[in-house]
Amino acid sequence: MKEYLNKILKIYKDLKSKHSSYERQGINPANDWKLLLMLVTLILFILAIYAFYLYSQIEQGTIYTINNPVIEKNIKLNTALFDKTVEDINKRAEIYSNTVNNKSIPNDPAL
């Protein structure tokens, strides 16, 4: 029974973290920061190359181009609606000019 208790205590001591984490093997903050810096530098370098590639392709016109075929269609206008719109625009211009020249306030359309 004592041997079994000693084994359990030994396993517990092995699992228990040491006082300072820097004493454990494999943990070295300087190496971790170097690796992180190299990784960020590599990612930025790859992104710069990709941005230059996109820029050169757009400048040459080989990427993001739209080829719209020229289609000539007969456009039909609704002349009644067009005439009504022109009449409304002319009426508004007349109200505006009367307001500016006569200094009169037009009737409130909300009333």
C-alpha positions, 0 to 999 in steps of 0.5 A: 500500500505504501508503494502505491501511495509513493507512486501516486505522490511521484505522479503528482509531483511530475504533473505539478508545474515547476516554480518558474516556467522558464526552467522547463525545456521547450519554453523559450520566450526569445525563440517564440518572439523570433518565430512570431516576428518571422511569421508576421514578416513572411505573411506581410511579404506574401501580401505585398507580392499579391498586392503588386500582382493585382496592381500590375494585372489591373494596370494591364487590363487583364483582370476585372474587365467587363466585356459588354457587347454593344446591343442596339435596341429601339427605346420606346418612350412613354410620351404621355408620362414624359410630357407630364414630367416636363409640365411638372418641372416647368410648373415648379420652375414657375413657382420658384421664379414667382417666389424669388421675384414677388417675395411671396410664399407659395401655398403649403401643399400639406394643408 
